[in-house]
Amino acid sequence: MDSNELIAFVRERGLAVVASQGPDGTPQAALVGVAATDRGEIVFDTSAGSRKFANIGRQPKVALVIGWEDEVTVQLEGTADIITGAELERCQPFYFEQYPDGRDRAKDPDIAYVRVRPAWLRHCDFRPDTFGFAETTF
């Protein structure tokens, strides 16, 4: 799966489970609405008071699972950061395109935006007629 295929997959699915590392090293997971930038970055919003926000601030390595419909998934690992300034202005429109109601949430000063830059992914297709998987590094 190349970056263009990843972008299309994320935009089609729109949801992911993101796993981050808690303060004691335990895994913590959450379902989030995701969007893809034209560079293949994954973007989502979250509350600045959430566990994932604090976890990413301490340890930016995260994992995501995107898609589960039709037995097709992408497992992705990458580095997350909280985006602000010019990078937020660049990435936020992609999120708003995927989630127009995000404009209303953006008015809340507690909302923050996370960008994940993929480093590795595995595309899995468990359907009988197209069974297969492929790994990609970026």
C-alpha positions as CSV (number, residue, x, y, z in Angstrom):
1,M,0.0,0.0,0.0
2,D,1.5,3.3,-1.0
3,S,0.7,6.7,0.5
4,N,-2.0,7.4,-2.1
5,E,-3.8,4.1,-1.3
6,L,-3.5,4.9,2.4
7,I,-5.0,8.3,1.9
8,A,-7.9,6.8,0.0
9,F,-8.4,4.1,2.6
10,V,-8.5,6.5,5.6
11,R,-10.8,8.9,3.8
12,E,-13.2,6.0,3.0
13,R,-13.2,4.6,6.5
14,G,-12.9,7.7,8.7
15,L,-12.5,5.8,12.0
16,A,-9.5,4.3,13.8
17,V,-8.5,2.9,17.1
18,V,-5.4,4.7,18.4
19,A,-3.2,3.0,21.0
20,S,-0.9,5.1,23.1
21,Q,1.3,4.3,26.1
22,G,0.0,5.3,29.6
23,P,2.2,6.8,32.3
24,D,3.0,3.4,33.7
25,G,3.7,1.8,30.3
26,T,0.3,0.2,29.9
27,P,-1.4,0.4,26.5
28,Q,-4.5,2.6,26.3
29,A,-6.8,2.6,23.2
30,A,-9.5,4.9,22.0
31,L,-11.8,5.1,18.9
32,V,-11.2,8.4,17.0
33,G,-12.5,10.0,13.8
34,V,-9.5,10.4,11.5
35,A,-8.7,12.2,8.3
36,A,-5.8,12.0,5.9
37,T,-3.8,14.9,4.6
38,D,-2.5,14.9,1.1
39,R,0.9,13.9,2.5
40,G,-0.5,10.7,4.1
41,E,-0.5,12.0,7.6
42,I,-3.4,10.9,9.9
43,V,-5.1,13.7,11.8
44,F,-7.7,13.6,14.6
45,D,-9.0,16.0,17.3
46,T,-9.0,15.3,21.0
47,S,-9.5,17.0,24.3
48,A,-6.4,18.5,25.9
49,G,-7.6,16.7,29.0
50,S,-7.7,13.3,27.5
51,R,-5.4,10.4,28.3
52,K,-4.2,10.1,24.7
53,F,-3.2,13.8,24.7
54,A,-1.1,13.4,27.8
55,N,0.3,10.1,26.6
56,I,1.4,11.5,23.2
57,G,3.1,14.4,25.1
58,R,5.2,11.8,27.1
59,Q,5.6,9.2,24.4
60,P,4.8,10.1,20.8
61,K,4.9,6.5,19.4
62,V,1.4,5.3,18.6
63,A,-0.3,2.5,16.7
64,L,-3.6,2.7,14.8
65,V,-6.0,0.2,13.4
66,I,-8.1,1.6,10.6
67,G,-11.0,-0.2,9.0
68,W,-12.6,-3.4,10.0
69,E,-15.5,-3.5,7.6
70,D,-15.4,-6.2,5.0
71,E,-12.4,-7.8,6.9
72,V,-10.0,-5.3,5.4
73,T,-7.7,-3.3,7.8
74,V,-4.6,-1.2,8.0
75,Q,-2.4,-1.5,11.1
76,L,-0.2,1.5,11.3
77,E,2.6,2.6,13.6
78,G,4.0,6.1,13.6
79,T,5.0,9.2,15.5
80,A,2.3,11.6,16.8
81,D,2.6,15.2,17.6
82,I,0.2,17.9,18.7
83,I,0.0,20.4,15.9
84,T,-0.3,24.1,16.2
85,G,0.5,27.2,14.1
86,A,1.2,26.8,10.4
87,E,1.0,23.0,10.5
88,L,-2.4,23.1,12.1
89,E,-3.6,25.5,9.4
90,R,-2.3,23.1,6.8
91,C,-3.8,19.9,8.3
92,Q,-7.0,21.2,9.8
93,P,-8.9,21.6,6.5
94,F,-8.5,17.9,5.7
95,Y,-10.0,17.1,9.1
96,F,-12.9,19.5,8.5
97,E,-13.5,18.0,5.1
98,Q,-13.9,14.6,6.7
99,Y,-15.8,15.9,9.7
100,P,-17.6,19.1,9.0
101,D,-18.9,19.2,12.6
102,G,-15.3,19.5,13.7
103,R,-15.6,23.3,13.0
104,D,-18.0,23.5,15.9
105,R,-15.6,21.5,18.2
106,A,-12.7,23.7,17.1
107,K,-14.3,26.6,18.9
108,D,-13.7,24.9,22.2
109,P,-10.3,26.0,23.6
110,D,-9.8,22.5,25.0
111,I,-9.7,20.8,21.6
112,A,-6.3,19.9,20.2
113,Y,-5.2,18.3,17.0
114,V,-3.0,15.3,16.7
115,R,-1.0,14.4,13.5
116,V,0.4,10.9,13.1
117,R,3.3,10.4,10.6
118,P,3.2,6.8,9.5
119,A,6.5,4.8,9.7
120,W,5.2,1.3,9.1
121,L,1.9,-0.2,8.1
122,R,0.4,-3.6,7.3
123,H,-2.6,-3.8,4.9
124,C,-4.6,-7.0,5.6
125,D,-7.4,-8.4,3.4
126,F,-9.0,-11.5,4.9
127,R,-11.8,-11.8,2.3
128,P,-11.6,-15.3,0.7
129,D,-11.4,-14.0,-2.9
130,T,-8.7,-11.4,-2.3
131,F,-6.9,-12.8,0.8
132,G,-3.5,-11.3,1.4
133,F,-1.4,-8.8,3.4
134,A,1.5,-6.5,2.7
135,E,3.8,-4.4,4.9
136,T,5.1,-1.0,3.9
137,T,7.7,1.3,5.6
138,F,7.8,5.0,5.0
